[in-house]
Amino acid sequence: MNSGELISESFNLMLLGMGTVFVFLTMLVIVTAIMSTLVQKYGAVQPADLNSPGAAGQLDEATLLAVISAAIHAHRTKH
């Protein structure tokens, strides 16, 4: 092979590689946009704000202390 053929083959290989990367990244952007749309449409669940007064899942101090104590006890008995 002479240098002209080598340069031609390297140029073809470069275009093939760059084209493959471009197609993959384009597909990645499209799939990410579709997933974002689906999550916003079907999975938009807002968590309850536990710091606001009157929140549905708010724990009082006694319950919180009991939960923390039980977790510490379970951790210590495991080890």
N, C-alpha and C positions, 0 to 999 in steps of 0.2 A: 504494500500500500504506500502510496506517496503522501506527501503532506497535505495535499488538497483533499484527498479522500478522507484522511484522518480528521481534518477540520470539519468536513461535511458531516461525518458520522458523529462527532462530538456535538455539533450544533443540533443535529436531530435528537440525540440523547438528552441534551439540555432542554429542548422544547418539550419532549415527552415527559420529563421529570417535572418541569414547571407546570405543564398542563395538568398532570395528575394532582399536584398539590393544589392548584387553583380549583379544580373540580371538587376535591375533597373539602376544602375550606368553604366553598360555596354551599355544598350540601350540609355542612355543619351549621352554618348560619341559618339556613332555611329550616332545618330540623329544630334548632334551638328556638327560633321564632314561633314555630308551630307548637312546641311544648309549652312555651310561655303563654301563648293564647289559651291553650287547653287548661293549664293550671289556673289562670285567672278566671276562666269561665266555670270550671267544675270544682276546683279545689280551693276556692277563696273562703276559708274559714278564719275568722278573726279570733285570736285568743282573748280570753277574758283578762281584763286588767286587774290584777290582784291588789294593786296599791290604791285603787280608787275606793272610796267608802261606799258600802252597799253592793259590792261586787258579788256575783252569784257564788263564786267558789272561794270566798275569803275565809281564811282560817283565823280563829281567835288565838291568843297567846298560849293558852293552856293546851290546845290541840297541837299547836306548832311545837311546843316544848316536849309533848309526849312523842311526837313523830321523830324529832331529833334524838331524843333519848333512846328510843327503840332502834334507830339506825346505828347509833354508837354501840349499843349493847350487842346488836347482831354482828357488827364488824369485829368487836373484841372477842366474841365467842368463836368466830370463824378462824381467827388467827391464834 
